[in-house]
């Protein structure tokens, strides 16, 4: 692997240096060790996760983050309301969600994001084309909401969902 001063190598080294500065005591004597550690971390990251052709779309990432924040607040309030209501209005169950992302890192990342939203937890896959989602309220449009989340996520990573 050619580790010339490519853009990914420089960006990762700068990122690891920034992390070192944020975590260190800001002592100038530690800077040399930080630069060496950042270089080693960048080298290891390039070996373990080589740069790919896909690029994160910052506008789409911002939209996804804002939607995620909004959904988290709304869903969190809904979960709290249900938990504090003496009648406990829950309609728990499983929803089969037809996922457009192929099995692999992108799907794993999407299910991780999905699991952070209150009220839904991915529990497995029914087959390569569907996910099983545990929900607090199966009467809500869970599949439609997840489809919107997935569409935004696909825009962020710049990957086209598979057909069928």
C-alpha positions as CSV (number, residue, x, y, z in Angstrom):
1,X,0.0,0.0,0.0
2,X,1.4,3.3,-1.0
3,X,1.3,5.7,1.9
4,X,2.3,8.9,0.2
5,X,0.8,12.2,1.4
6,X,-2.6,11.6,0.0
7,X,-5.5,13.7,1.0
8,X,-7.1,10.9,3.2
9,X,-3.7,10.4,5.0
10,X,-3.3,14.1,5.6
11,X,-7.0,14.6,6.8
12,X,-6.8,11.5,9.1
13,X,-3.5,12.7,10.6
14,X,-4.9,16.2,11.2
15,X,-8.0,14.6,12.7
16,X,-6.0,12.4,15.0
17,X,-3.8,15.3,16.0
18,X,-6.9,17.4,16.9
19,X,-8.2,14.5,19.0
20,X,-4.8,14.3,20.7
21,X,-4.9,18.0,21.5
22,X,-8.4,17.7,22.8
23,X,-7.6,14.8,25.1
24,X,-4.1,15.9,26.2
25,X,-3.1,18.4,28.9
26,X,-2.0,20.9,26.2
27,X,1.6,20.7,27.4
28,X,3.9,21.6,24.5
29,X,6.3,18.8,25.6
30,X,3.6,16.3,24.7
31,X,3.1,17.6,21.2
32,X,5.9,15.4,19.7
33,X,4.4,12.3,21.1
34,X,1.0,13.4,19.8
35,X,2.3,13.9,16.3
36,X,3.9,10.4,16.4
37,X,0.7,8.8,17.8
38,X,-1.5,10.7,15.2
39,X,0.8,9.5,12.4
40,X,0.6,5.9,13.7
41,X,-3.2,6.1,14.1
42,X,-3.6,7.5,10.6
43,X,-1.4,4.7,9.2
44,X,-3.4,2.0,11.0
45,X,-6.7,3.5,10.0
46,X,-5.6,3.6,6.3
47,X,-4.6,0.0,6.6
48,X,-7.8,-1.1,8.3
49,X,-10.2,1.2,6.5
50,X,-8.8,2.2,3.2
51,X,-10.3,5.3,1.5
52,X,-13.2,4.5,-0.7
53,X,-14.8,6.2,-3.7
54,X,-17.9,7.0,-1.7
55,X,-18.0,10.5,-0.2
56,X,-20.2,11.6,2.7
57,X,-22.6,14.3,1.5
58,X,-22.4,17.0,4.1
59,X,-25.8,18.7,3.3
60,X,-27.5,15.3,3.5
61,X,-25.6,14.5,6.8
62,X,-26.9,17.7,8.3
63,X,-30.4,17.0,7.2
64,X,-30.2,13.5,8.7
65,X,-28.7,14.8,12.0
66,X,-31.5,17.4,12.3
67,X,-34.2,14.9,11.5
68,X,-32.6,12.4,13.9
69,X,-32.5,15.0,16.7
70,X,-36.2,16.0,16.0
71,X,-37.3,12.3,15.8
72,X,-35.4,11.5,19.0
73,X,-37.1,14.3,21.0
74,X,-40.6,13.5,19.6
75,X,-40.2,9.8,20.1
76,X,-38.6,10.2,23.5
77,X,-41.5,12.3,24.7
78,X,-43.9,9.7,23.3
79,X,-42.1,6.9,25.1
80,X,-42.0,8.9,28.4
81,X,-45.8,9.6,28.0
82,X,-46.5,6.0,27.5
83,X,-44.3,5.0,30.4
84,X,-45.9,7.5,32.8
85,X,-49.5,6.8,31.7
86,X,-51.2,4.5,34.2
87,X,-53.0,2.7,31.4
88,X,-49.7,2.1,29.6
89,X,-50.9,2.5,26.0
90,X,-48.5,0.1,24.3
91,X,-49.1,-1.9,21.2
92,X,-45.7,-3.7,21.1
93,X,-44.9,-6.1,18.3
94,X,-42.7,-6.8,15.4
95,X,-42.7,-5.0,12.0
96,X,-41.0,-6.5,8.9
97,X,-39.2,-3.6,7.2
98,X,-38.2,-4.1,3.5
99,X,-34.7,-2.6,3.6
100,X,-33.1,-1.3,0.4
101,X,-29.5,-1.5,1.6
102,X,-27.6,-4.7,0.9
103,X,-26.1,-6.7,3.8
104,X,-22.8,-5.1,4.8
105,X,-21.3,-2.1,6.5
106,X,-23.9,0.4,5.2
107,X,-26.8,-1.7,6.4
108,X,-25.1,-2.2,9.8
109,X,-24.6,1.5,10.2
110,X,-28.2,2.2,9.3
111,X,-29.5,-0.3,11.8
112,X,-27.2,1.2,14.4
113,X,-28.7,4.7,13.7
114,X,-32.2,3.1,13.7
115,X,-31.7,1.6,17.1
116,X,-30.9,5.0,18.7
117,X,-34.5,6.2,18.0
118,X,-36.7,5.5,20.9
119,X,-39.5,3.0,20.4
120,X,-37.7,0.9,17.6
121,X,-35.1,-1.7,17.9
122,X,-33.8,-3.8,15.0
123,X,-33.8,-7.4,16.2
124,X,-32.5,-9.2,13.2
125,X,-33.2,-9.9,9.5
126,X,-35.9,-12.0,8.1
127,X,-33.9,-12.5,4.9
128,X,-31.4,-10.4,2.9
129,X,-34.2,-8.0,1.9
130,X,-36.0,-7.4,5.2
131,X,-35.3,-6.4,8.8
132,X,-37.3,-7.4,11.9
133,X,-38.0,-4.3,14.0
134,X,-39.4,-4.4,17.5
135,X,-41.7,-1.5,18.1
136,X,-43.6,0.0,21.1
137,X,-46.5,0.8,18.9
138,X,-47.1,-1.3,15.7
139,X,-50.1,0.9,15.0
140,X,-47.8,3.8,14.0
141,X,-46.4,4.1,10.5
142,X,-43.1,2.6,11.5
143,X,-42.1,1.2,8.1
144,X,-42.9,4.6,6.4
145,X,-40.8,6.4,9.0
146,X,-37.9,4.0,8.5
147,X,-38.1,4.3,4.8
148,X,-37.7,8.1,5.1
149,X,-34.7,7.6,7.5
150,X,-33.1,5.1,5.1
151,X,-33.6,7.4,2.1
152,X,-31.8,10.2,4.0
153,X,-29.1,7.8,5.1
154,X,-28.5,6.6,1.5
155,X,-28.2,10.3,0.4
156,X,-25.6,10.8,3.2
157,X,-23.4,7.9,2.2
158,X,-23.9,8.4,-1.6
159,X,-24.9,4.8,-2.1
160,X,-27.7,3.7,-4.3
161,X,-30.1,1.2,-2.7
162,X,-30.3,-2.1,-4.5
163,X,-33.3,-2.9,-6.6
164,X,-35.9,-5.4,-5.5
